[in-house]
Amino acid sequence: MADISITAAYGSVVEDEGQLFVGFAEGEDEEEGYVLFRQPVGGGPVWFEASDETFGAEDAIESVVVGPKGFEVTIRPVKRSAFGFAATVAVRIGPGCEDRAEALAALKGMLGGLWRE
């Protein structure tokens, strides 16, 4: 079982000021859970955060394992303190998740070899 878990209702892909943002959120309210991945458009380290920018770090992802219900992010041991010592973040993505396919495709491209199906 993951240390942090969200059930995504929305996916998003946004390019802004030379950065690519891929996110999944439980809802539109600031209080609801989310995950956010950010990377320079030309490539480079990926910033990952879970539900609050204080729970985030650059180059924190060890792997992302995709399954039929979503994906699970494993955080590199040296970065876990930035996530309240959480080791894993599960993102459950149902068929009703808006913009699901676009966000998953962008995330797969962003993460490259860290992405495991």
Rosetta blueprint (number, residue, H / E / L):
1 M L
2 A L
3 D L
4 I E
5 S E
6 I E
7 T E
8 A E
9 A E
10 Y E
11 G E
12 S E
13 V E
14 V E
15 E E
16 D E
17 E L
18 G L
19 Q E
20 L E
21 F E
22 V E
23 G E
24 F E
25 A E
26 E L
27 G L
28 E L
29 D L
30 E L
31 E L
32 E L
33 G L
34 Y E
35 V E
36 L E
37 F E
38 R E
39 Q E
40 P E
41 V L
42 G L
43 G L
44 G L
45 P L
46 V L
47 W E
48 F E
49 E E
50 A E
51 S L
52 D L
53 E L
54 T L
55 F L
56 G E
57 A E
58 E E
59 D L
60 A L
61 I E
62 E E
63 S E
64 V E
65 V E
66 V E
67 G E
68 P L
69 K L
70 G E
71 F E
72 E E
73 V E
74 T E
75 I E
76 R L
77 P H
78 V H
79 K H
80 R H
81 S H
82 A H
83 F H
84 G L
85 F L
86 A L
87 A L
88 T E
89 V E
90 A E
91 V E
92 R E
93 I E
94 G E
95 P E
96 G E
97 C E
98 E E
99 D L
100 R H
101 A H
102 E H
103 A H
104 L H
105 A H
106 A H
107 L H
108 K H
109 G H
110 M H
111 L H
112 G H
113 G H
114 L H
115 W E
116 R E
117 E L
